[in-house]
């Protein structure tokens, strides 16, 4: 029997689902189904549970599942929520439309895009494709050929995308963020214009276009807007603090015929401004939707109270916020620890020693995470972990479908869906030996201007040097277009053609890449329709499979941005030094406040143990050492919220199970002989604790040398800092 006085005071409905499992604010959020609702959900306060119960409650009340729209920032999140709602109620919950903003935009634009001049077979391109188009345009327009300071293709796409996501015109964005490129503004604007035209002419949309065109659809076609708004009578948005201005406008426009919108988020966890997220969307929501009911979820189900007291104090100093105080019923009186190392090496050594103590006291390695502001901050720690044989997994890197060989295979599928996709045709044609960029572009343009890609290929006059290879490509497309075949069958046909090409193009490491192609086959077997496969590989690309390795007991190393939404028994936040966290480029104002929220997100990942560490000495880019203090965010904390551990270099931190402050000195290792440049020669074999085995390629001036490592490629190392061993 539930003893919650709030639940007792409410008339008990004869519902199938039991709302007694909710606390009072969660219950209010679930049952307030009409009108605008803003749920401020503190870290670990059960926001997902609230959304799940609300979906089930709406369906149980009689709202048609197809009339409910659940917008999340990953497809996995929406799928999990709807699965859980179905477990609570019934399979009707699976008919709710759940997905990302981009995924829903894709669905609506394929249905209604003709209103804007788009056909239903447009191709969605990723960042790599976009950069490829810009490179092509730079070449055809003759831009930047003799000017080494001309922005790279990546910089141009960053500017174009940034102007869209921040709702700024390109000129304003360049003035504010890329002032050093103002001399090139006219050429950048020319590239932007041609980039837009190229995409439209070839039936392509990038990620930003999906949002821009969904908004245009709602604004420019009142009939379509009314249809969409009436279809979705109840809208829910997760992680609302991460939306940009376009997404906020889409929510407002989609709710045109009603105000039944519930957004869930935490202003204290808004950390994605670099992607265009606007912190003020969640702050201004009550003004955009009049009569908004604000509900705060403050009971935390993740962390102990000492950790929450510290995180509450971090955000208490924020300049602008929805005031909330996280509390918990979880028992625990272990206070967070702050450690200052002499330098990054001692900071890393402390972390490794403490991890060993945690493991000795029963914490599994997979339940421990080390978080940092930027990926390179963990370099010294990775060296220490490798030296101590502690296995770790560093989060991030390429998605499975972002690698070159995977893009090659997917290109065959993309041109079957959209024959106007000249970008993919160019990729396919350049795989043919003796075919250069000019010839590939000439053929792809001929295909794009024709009614039948196959007839164009069959009749194209191939050059003598590449006639046989081109003939094999024509035969491939004859086979691919020979009938209504499922994606998995198309894959088998394409792979038979591509395998020898693949082995030639990637002769250095094709056996290693082969497992990716095998994984792609398994993915395609799950699709009945090719268009869906092509959309998903761009909108929701799968992670690279680690096979059985995922079950291994590994320490997690992660940037704070990548850790959001996760939780661990023990969390270390390293690099909390003045000038590093917050970053030196952050000035008082919005940037400074986002850095504060970044620390809050990191600290709220911890369930039982939280360690905040920093070095008292940092190396500058010109290899000089400078003294530094703790982060201003740590300096602001009230006394008594954390314990300082010894800063003496010769002392070792004790086991977390002990409250003693006496430490045993570490065992001193015999100092290794200092290596000199004369000890090395070109071709000499060496070993490095992180990079592994390699061979010396070049002896540079000073005490630096270029070494090619088997697993990591060419690296330039300095003898004073690299722990090299001559084999």
C-alpha positions in Angstrom: 0.0 0.0 0.0 1.4 3.4 -1.0 1.5 5.8 2.0 2.0 9.0 0.0 -0.5 11.5 1.4 -0.9 13.2 -2.0 -1.9 9.9 -3.7 -4.4 9.2 -0.9 -6.1 12.6 -1.4 -6.7 12.0 -5.1 -9.8 10.1 -6.2 -8.4 6.7 -7.4 -9.5 6.1 -11.1 -10.1 2.6 -12.3 -7.1 2.9 -14.6 -5.1 0.0 -16.0 -1.8 1.8 -15.3 -1.0 2.6 -11.7 -0.1 6.2 -11.1 0.7 5.5 -7.5 4.3 4.8 -8.5 4.8 8.5 -9.2 5.7 11.2 -6.8 3.5 14.3 -6.5 5.2 16.5 -9.1 5.5 13.6 -11.5 1.8 12.8 -11.0 0.9 16.4 -11.8 2.9 16.4 -15.0 1.4 13.1 -16.2 -2.2 14.1 -15.5 -2.1 17.7 -16.7 -3.0 16.8 -20.3 -4.5 20.0 -21.6 -2.7 23.3 -22.1 1.0 24.2 -22.1 3.2 22.6 -19.4 6.9 23.2 -18.7 8.5 20.5 -16.6 11.8 21.5 -15.1 13.4 18.1 -14.5 16.5 18.1 -12.3 19.3 15.6 -13.0 18.2 12.1 -12.1 14.6 13.2 -11.2 12.8 10.6 -13.3 11.9 12.7 -16.4 11.9 9.7 -18.7 9.5 7.9 -16.3 7.3 11.0 -16.4 7.2 11.0 -20.2 6.5 7.3 -20.4 3.6 7.5 -17.9 2.2 10.5 -19.7 2.1 8.7 -23.1 0.4 5.7 -21.5 -2.0 7.9 -19.6 -3.0 9.9 -22.7 -3.7 6.7 -24.7 -5.7 5.2 -21.7 -7.7 8.4 -21.5 -8.8 7.9 -25.1 -6.4 10.1 -27.1 -5.7 8.4 -30.4 -2.1 7.2 -30.3 -1.6 8.6 -33.8 -2.5 12.1 -32.4 0.5 12.1 -30.0 3.9 13.4 -31.1 6.9 12.7 -28.9 10.0 14.6 -30.0 13.4 13.4 -28.6 17.0 14.0 -29.5 17.8 10.4 -30.4 15.6 7.8 -32.0 16.8 5.3 -29.4 15.3 7.5 -26.6 11.9 7.7 -28.2 11.8 3.9 -29.1 12.7 3.1 -25.5 10.0 5.4 -24.1 7.3 4.0 -26.3 8.4 0.4 -25.5 8.1 1.2 -21.8 4.7 2.9 -22.3 3.5 -0.3 -24.1 4.7 -2.4 -21.2 2.6 -0.2 -18.9 -0.5 -0.2 -21.1 -0.7 -2.1 -24.4 0.7 -2.2 -27.9 -1.4 0.8 -28.9 1.5 3.0 -27.6 3.7 1.8 -30.5 1.4 3.8 -32.8 2.4 7.0 -31.1 4.7 9.0 -33.5 8.1 9.2 -31.7 11.4 10.4 -33.1 13.9 13.1 -33.5 13.1 16.6 -34.9 15.1 15.6 -38.0 13.4 12.2 -38.4 9.9 13.7 -38.1 10.8 16.4 -40.5 12.0 13.8 -43.0 8.7 12.0 -42.8 6.6 15.1 -43.3 8.7 16.6 -46.1 8.5 13.3 -48.1 4.7 13.6 -47.8 4.2 17.4 -48.2 7.5 18.6 -49.7 5.9 19.2 -53.1 4.5 22.4 -51.6 8.1 23.7 -51.5 9.1 22.2 -54.8 10.8 19.0 -53.5 10.1 15.5 -54.8 9.6 12.6 -52.3 13.0 11.0 -53.3 15.4 13.6 -52.0 18.6 12.3 -50.5 19.8 13.3 -47.0 23.5 14.2 -46.9 25.8 14.1 -43.8 28.5 16.6 -42.9 31.2 14.7 -45.0 29.0 14.9 -48.1 28.3 18.6 -47.5 32.1 19.3 -47.2 32.6 17.4 -50.5 30.1 19.6 -52.3 31.8 22.8 -51.0 35.1 21.4 -52.2 33.6 20.8 -55.6 32.1 24.3 -55.8 35.4 25.9 -54.6 37.1 24.2 -57.5 34.5 25.0 -60.1 34.2 28.6 -59.0 38.0 29.0 -58.9 38.0 30.2 -55.2 40.9 30.0 -52.9 43.4 28.5 -55.4 46.3 30.8 -54.6 45.2 32.0 -51.2 46.3 29.7 -48.3 44.2 31.7 -45.9 41.0 30.9 -47.7 38.7 29.0 -45.3 38.7 25.2 -45.6 35.6 23.2 -46.7 35.0 22.3 -43.0 35.1 26.0 -42.0 32.8 27.0 -44.8 30.2 24.4 -43.8 30.6 25.3 -40.1 29.7 28.9 -41.0 26.8 28.0 -43.2 25.4 25.6 -40.7 26.1 28.0 -37.8 24.1 30.8 -39.4 21.1 28.4 -39.8 21.2 27.0 -36.3 21.7 30.3 -34.6 19.2 32.0 -36.9 21.8 34.6 -37.9 22.5 35.8 -41.5 25.9 34.6 -42.7 27.4 38.1 -42.7 26.6 38.7 -39.0 27.9 35.3 -38.0 31.2 35.8 -39.8 31.6 39.3 -38.2 30.9 37.9 -34.7 32.8 34.6 -34.8 35.1 34.6 -37.8 36.4 38.1 -37.9 39.7 37.0 -39.4 37.8 35.8 -42.5 35.9 39.0 -43.3 38.2 39.7 -46.3 36.7 36.5 -47.8 33.1 37.3 -47.0 31.9 37.9 -50.5 33.3 34.6 -51.7 31.9 32.7 -48.7 28.4 34.2 -49.5 28.9 33.1 -53.1 29.7 29.6 -51.9 26.6 29.6 -49.7 24.4 30.6 -52.6 25.8 27.9 -55.0 25.7 25.3 -52.2 21.9 25.9 -51.7 21.4 25.8 -55.5 23.4 22.6 -55.9 21.4 20.8 -53.2 18.1 21.9 -54.7 19.1 21.0 -58.3 20.2 17.5 -57.3 17.5 16.6 -54.8 19.7 16.8 -51.7 19.0 18.0 -48.2 21.5 18.4 -45.3 20.5 18.1 -41.6 19.8 21.9 -41.4 17.6 21.8 -44.5 15.3 19.3 -42.8 14.5 21.7 -40.0 14.4 24.8 -42.2 12.1 23.2 -44.7 9.7 21.8 -42.0 9.4 25.3 -40.6 8.9 26.8 -44.1 6.2 24.1 -44.7 4.3 25.3 -41.6 4.8 29.0 -42.4 4.2 29.0 -46.2 1.3 26.5 -46.5 -1.6 27.3 -44.1 -3.4 24.2 -45.3 -0.5 21.9 -44.5 0.0 23.6 -41.2 -3.6 23.1 -40.2 -3.4 19.4 -41.3 -0.3 18.7 -39.3 -1.5 20.7 -36.2 -4.9 18.9 -36.1 -3.2 15.5 -36.5 -0.9 16.1 -33.5 -3.3 17.1 -30.7 -0.8 16.4 -28.0 2.9 17.3 -28.3 5.7 16.3 -26.0 9.4 17.5 -26.3 12.2 15.9 -24.3 15.5 17.8 -23.5 13.9 21.2 -24.5 16.9 23.1 -23.2 18.8 21.6 -26.2 16.5 23.0 -28.9 17.6 25.8 -31.2 15.4 28.7 -32.4 14.1 26.9 -35.4 13.0 23.9 -33.3 11.3 26.2 -30.8 9.4 27.8 -33.7 8.5 24.4 -35.2 6.9 23.5 -31.8 4.9 26.7 -31.7 3.8 26.4 -35.3 2.8 22.8 -35.0 0.7 23.6 -32.0 -1.2 26.2 -34.0 -4.7 24.8 -33.4 -4.1 24.0 -29.7 -1.7 24.6 -26.9 -1.4 21.0 -25.7 2.4 21.1 -25.5 4.5 19.6 -22.6 8.2 20.3 -22.8 10.6 18.7 -20.4 14.1 19.9 -19.7 16.6 21.3 -17.3 18.0 24.8 -17.9 21.0 23.8 -15.7 22.0 21.2 -18.3 22.0 23.4 -21.4 25.5 22.8 -22.7 25.1 22.6 -26.5 25.3 26.2 -27.7 28.1 25.2 -30.1 25.5 23.2 -32.0 23.0 26.1 -32.0 21.1 25.2 -28.8 19.5 28.3 -27.3 19.5 28.4 -23.5 16.7 31.0 -23.6 14.2 28.7 -25.3 13.4 27.1 -22.0 13.4 30.4 -20.2 11.0 32.1 -22.6 8.6 29.1 -23.0 6.0 30.6 -20.5 5.9 33.8 -22.6 5.5 32.0 -25.9 2.7 29.8 -24.5 0.5 31.9 -22.3 -0.9 30.2 -19.2 2.0 27.7 -18.9 1.9 25.5 -15.8 5.5 25.1 -14.5 6.2 21.9 -12.6 9.5 21.1 -11.0 10.9 17.6 -10.5 13.4 18.0 -7.6 13.6 14.5 -6.0 16.7 12.8 -7.3 16.8 9.0 -7.6 20.5 8.8 -8.6 22.9 10.4 -6.1 23.6 10.7 -2.4 22.7 13.9 -0.6 26.4 15.1 -0.2 26.8 15.0 -4.0 23.5 16.8 -4.5 24.4 19.4 -2.0 27.6 20.2 -3.9 25.8 20.2 -7.3 23.0 22.4 -6.0 25.7 24.9 -4.8 27.4 24.9 -8.3 24.2 26.0 -10.0 23.2 28.3 -7.2 25.7 30.8 -8.5 24.2 30.8 -12.0 23.2 34.2 -13.2 19.8 33.1 -14.7 17.9 29.9 -13.8 14.7 28.2 -12.6 15.4 27.9 -8.9 15.3 24.3 -7.8 16.9 22.3 -5.0 17.6 18.6 -5.6 17.1 16.2 -2.7 17.1 12.5 -2.2 16.2 9.7 0.1 19.3 7.7 -0.9 21.5 7.1 2.2 25.1 8.1 2.2 27.4 10.5 4.0 30.5 10.2 1.9 31.5 13.8 0.8 33.0 14.6 -2.6 36.8 14.9 -2.7 39.0 17.7 -4.3 42.6 16.8 -5.2 45.3 19.2 -6.5 48.2 17.5 -8.2 51.6 19.0 -8.7 51.1 18.6 -12.4 49.0 16.6 -14.9 51.1 13.5 -14.3 50.5 13.5 -10.5 46.8 14.3 -11.1 46.6 11.2 -13.4 48.6 9.1 -10.9 46.1 10.0 -8.2 43.1 9.0 -10.3 44.7 5.7 -11.2 45.5 4.9 -7.6 42.0 5.8 -6.5 40.4 3.7 -9.2 42.4 0.7 -7.9 41.1 1.4 -4.4 37.6 1.7 -5.7 37.9 -1.7 -7.4 39.4 -3.2 -4.3 36.4 -2.0 -2.3 34.0 -3.7 -4.8 33.2 -1.1 -7.5 33.4 -2.6 -11.0 35.6 -0.8 -13.5 32.7 -0.3 -15.9 30.9 1.7 -13.2 33.7 4.3 -13.0 34.0 7.2 -15.4 36.6 9.9 -15.9 35.2 13.1 -17.5 36.9 16.0 -19.0 36.1 19.2 -20.9 38.1 18.4 -24.0 39.3 15.1 -25.5 43.0 15.9 -25.3 42.9 16.6 -21.6 43.0 12.9 -20.9 46.3 12.2 -22.6 48.4 11.9 -19.5 45.8 9.8 -17.8 45.7 7.4 -20.8 49.5 6.9 -20.5 49.1 6.1 -16.8 46.3 3.7 -17.4 48.2 1.9 -20.1 51.3 1.7 -17.9 49.1 0.1 -15.1 47.3 -2.2 -17.5 43.9 -0.8 -16.7 41.6 -1.3 -19.7 39.5 1.7 -20.8 37.1 2.8 -23.5 37.3 6.4 -24.8 33.9 7.5 -26.0 33.5 9.3 -29.3 35.0 8.9 -32.8 33.5 8.1 -36.2 30.1 6.6 -36.6 30.1 3.3 -38.5 28.7 4.9 -41.7 31.1 7.8 -41.7 34.2 5.8 -42.9 35.2 6.0 -46.5 34.6 2.3 -47.4 31.1 2.4 -45.9 30.3 5.6 -47.8 31.4 3.8 -51.0 28.8 1.0 -50.4 26.0 3.2 -49.4 26.5 5.3 -52.5 25.3 2.4 -54.6 22.0 2.4 -52.6 21.6 6.1 -52.7 21.7 6.4 -56.5 19.0 3.7 -56.7 16.7 5.9 -54.5 17.7 9.2 -56.1 19.3 9.0 -59.5 19.9 12.8 -59.4 22.4 12.4 -56.5 25.5 13.4 -58.5 27.6 13.3 -55.3 27.1 9.6 -55.0 27.6 9.0 -58.7 30.9 10.8 -58.5 32.0 8.6 -55.6 31.1 5.5 -57.6 32.7 6.6 -60.8 36.0 7.7 -59.2 36.4 4.1 -58.0 37.1 3.1 -61.6 40.8 3.1 -62.5 41.8 5.7 -65.1 38.6 7.8 -64.4 39.5 11.2 -63.0 37.3 13.9 -61.4 36.5 15.7 -64.7 35.3 12.5 -66.4 33.4 11.4 -63.4 31.6 14.8 -63.2 30.9 14.7 -66.9 29.2 11.3 -66.6 27.3 12.1 -63.4 26.0 15.3 -65.0 24.8 13.4 -68.0 23.0 10.9 -65.7 21.4 13.8 -63.7 20.1 15.4 -66.9 18.5 12.2 -68.3 15.3 10.3 -67.6 17.0 6.9 -67.2 20.3 6.5 -65.4 20.7 3.0 -66.7 20.2 4.0 -70.4 22.7 6.8 -70.0 25.3 4.5 -68.6 24.7 1.9 -71.3 25.1 4.4 -74.1 28.0 6.4 -72.6 31.1 6.2 -74.8 33.7 4.9 -72.4 37.4 5.6 -72.9 39.7 2.8 -74.2 41.7 2.7 -70.9 38.6 2.2 -68.7 36.2 0.6 -71.1 36.2 -2.9 -69.4 35.9 -1.4 -65.9 33.1 0.8 -66.9 31.4 -2.2 -68.6 31.4 -4.0 -65.2 29.7 -1.0 -63.6 27.0 -0.9 -66.3 26.4 -4.7 -65.7 26.1 -4.0 -61.9 23.3 -1.5 -62.4 21.6 -3.8 -64.9 21.5 -6.4 -62.1 20.5 -3.9 -59.4 17.6 -2.5 -61.5 16.5 -5.9 -62.8 13.6 -6.3 -60.4 11.9 -5.3 -57.1 14.6 -6.6 -54.8 14.9 -6.2 -51.0 17.8 -4.1 -49.6 19.7 -7.2 -48.4 19.6 -8.7 -51.9 20.8 -5.4 -53.5 23.6 -5.3 -51.0 24.8 -8.8 -52.1 24.8 -7.7 -55.7 26.7 -4.5 -55.0 29.3 -6.2 -52.7 30.1 -8.8 -55.5 31.1 -5.8 -57.7 32.7 -3.7 -55.0 34.8 -6.4 -53.2 37.8 -6.3 -55.6 37.5 -2.5 -55.9 37.5 -2.3 -52.1 40.6 -4.5 -51.8 42.4 -2.3 -54.3 41.5 1.0 -52.8 42.2 0.0 -49.2 45.0 -2.5 -49.8 46.8 -1.4 -46.6 44.1 -2.4 -44.1 41.1 -3.9 -46.0 40.9 -7.0 -43.8 40.4 -4.7 -40.8 37.7 -2.8 -42.7 35.9 -5.9 -43.9 34.1 -6.4 -40.6 32.3 -3.1 -41.2 31.0 -4.3 -44.5 29.8 -7.5 -42.8 28.0 -5.5 -40.2 26.4 -3.4 -42.9 24.9 -6.5 -44.4 23.3 -7.4 -41.0 21.9 -3.9 -40.7 20.3 -4.0 -44.2 18.7 -7.3 -43.5 16.5 -5.5 -41.1 15.0 -3.3 -43.8 12.1 -4.0 -46.2 12.5 -0.7 -48.1 15.6 1.0 -49.4 14.6 4.6 -48.8 14.3 4.0 -45.0 17.7 2.4 -45.0 19.3 5.4 -46.7 17.5 7.9 -44.4 18.5 6.1 -41.3 22.2 5.7 -42.2 22.3 9.5 -42.3 19.8 10.6 -39.7 20.6 7.9 -37.1 23.9 6.2 -38.1 24.8 3.1 -36.1 27.8 3.0 -33.8 30.8 0.9 -34.9 30.2 -2.6 -33.4 32.6 -3.7 -30.8 31.2 -7.2 -30.7 31.9 -9.1 -27.5 34.2 -6.3 -26.3 31.1 -4.4 -25.1 30.7 -6.9 -22.2 34.3 -6.3 -21.0 34.9 -4.6 -17.7 36.4 -1.2 -18.9 36.9 2.2 -17.4 34.9 4.9 -19.3 36.8 8.0 -20.5 34.5 10.6 -21.9 34.1 14.3 -22.6 31.4 15.8 -20.5 29.2 16.5 -23.5 29.2 12.8 -24.4 28.4 11.7 -20.9 25.1 13.6 -20.6 22.3 11.3 -19.7 24.6 8.6 -18.2 25.3 7.7 -14.6 28.2 5.9 -12.8 28.9 4.7 -9.3 32.1 6.8 -9.2 33.0 9.9 -11.3 36.3 11.8 -11.6 36.2 15.2 -13.2 39.8 16.1 -14.2 41.4 19.3 -15.3 39.4 21.7 -13.1 42.2 24.3 -13.2 41.8 28.0 -13.7 42.2 28.7 -17.4 41.3 25.2 -18.4 37.8 24.9 -16.9 36.2 27.3 -17.6 38.1 27.6 -20.9 40.3 30.6 -21.3 38.1 31.8 -24.2 35.0 31.9 -22.0 34.2 35.5 -20.9 31.7 36.5 -18.2 28.3 36.2 -19.7 26.6 33.4 -21.7 29.9 31.4 -22.4 30.9 31.5 -18.7 27.5 30.4 -17.6 27.5 27.5 -20.0 30.9 26.3 -18.7 29.3 26.4 -15.2 26.5 24.2 -16.4 29.0 21.9 -18.0 30.6 21.2 -14.6 27.1 20.7 -13.1 26.3 18.1 -15.7 29.6 16.3 -15.0 29.1 16.3 -11.2 25.5 15.0 -11.4 26.6 11.9 -13.3 28.0 10.5 -9.9 25.9 8.2 -7.8 28.1 7.5 -4.8 31.6 8.8 -5.3 32.7 12.2 -6.8 36.3 13.3 -7.3 37.2 16.8 -8.6 40.9 17.1 -9.6 43.2 19.7 -11.1 46.9 20.2 -11.7 48.7 23.2 -10.0 51.0 23.4 -13.0 50.1 23.3 -16.7 52.2 23.3 -19.9 51.5 26.1 -22.3 51.4 25.6 -26.1 55.1 26.8 -26.3 56.1 24.1 -23.9 56.5 26.4 -20.9 55.2 25.6 -17.5 52.9 28.0 -15.6 51.4 27.9 -12.2 47.6 27.7 -11.9 44.9 27.5 -9.3 41.6 25.7 -9.0 38.7 26.5 -11.2 36.7 29.6 -10.1 33.7 27.4 -10.0 35.3 25.3 -7.2 36.4 28.5 -5.4 32.8 29.6 -5.3 31.7 26.5 -3.4 30.6 26.8 0.2 32.8 25.3 2.9 32.0 21.8 4.1 30.6 20.6 0.8 33.8 18.7 -0.1 37.0 17.4 1.5 40.4 18.3 0.3 42.8 15.4 0.1 46.6 15.8 0.6 48.5 17.8 -1.9 51.9 16.5 -0.8 53.6 14.9 -3.9 55.0 12.0 -1.9 51.6 10.9 -0.5 49.1 8.5 -1.9 45.4 8.7 -1.5 43.9 6.0 0.7 41.0 3.6 -0.1 37.6 5.1 -0.3 36.5 2.7 2.4 38.7 4.4 4.9 38.2 7.8 6.6 41.9 8.0 7.7 44.1 10.8 6.5 47.4 9.0 6.9 48.9 7.9 3.7 51.6 5.5 2.7 54.4 6.8 0.5 54.5 5.2 -3.0 57.2 2.8 -4.0 59.9 4.8 -5.8 60.9 3.3 -9.1 64.6 3.4 -10.2 65.1 6.4 -12.4 65.6 5.4 -16.0 68.6 6.5 -18.0 68.1 9.8 -19.9 68.0 9.0 -23.6 69.9 11.2 -26.0 69.4 11.8 -29.7 72.6 10.0 -30.4 70.9 6.8 -29.0 68.6 6.8 -32.0 68.9 6.3 -35.8 66.5 6.2 -38.7 64.8 2.8 -38.8 65.5 2.1 -35.1 62.7 0.2 -33.3 61.1 1.8 -30.2 58.2 1.2 -27.9 55.9 3.8 -26.3 53.5 3.1 -23.3 50.5 4.5 -25.2 51.3 4.3 -29.0 52.9 0.8 -28.8 55.7 -0.3 -31.1 57.1 1.8 -33.9 60.1 2.8 -36.0 62.0 6.1 -36.2 61.5 7.9 -39.5 63.2 11.3 -39.0 65.6 12.8 -36.5 64.5 16.4 -36.1 66.4 19.4 -34.7 66.5 19.7 -30.9 65.2 16.6 -29.0 62.3 15.7 -31.3 61.9 12.7 -33.7 59.2 11.5 -36.0 58.1 7.9 -35.3 55.7 5.7 -37.3 53.6 3.6 -34.9 51.9 0.4 -36.1 48.6 1.3 -34.6 48.6 5.1 -34.5 50.6 6.2 -37.6 53.2 9.0 -37.7 53.8 11.0 -34.5 56.3 13.7 -33.6 57.6 13.2 -30.0 59.9 15.1 -27.7 62.5 13.0 -25.8 61.9 15.1 -22.6 58.2 14.1 -22.4 57.9 10.8 -24.3 58.6 7.6 -22.3 60.4 5.8 -25.1 62.2 2.5 -24.9 64.6 1.3 -27.6 63.9 -2.2 -28.6 
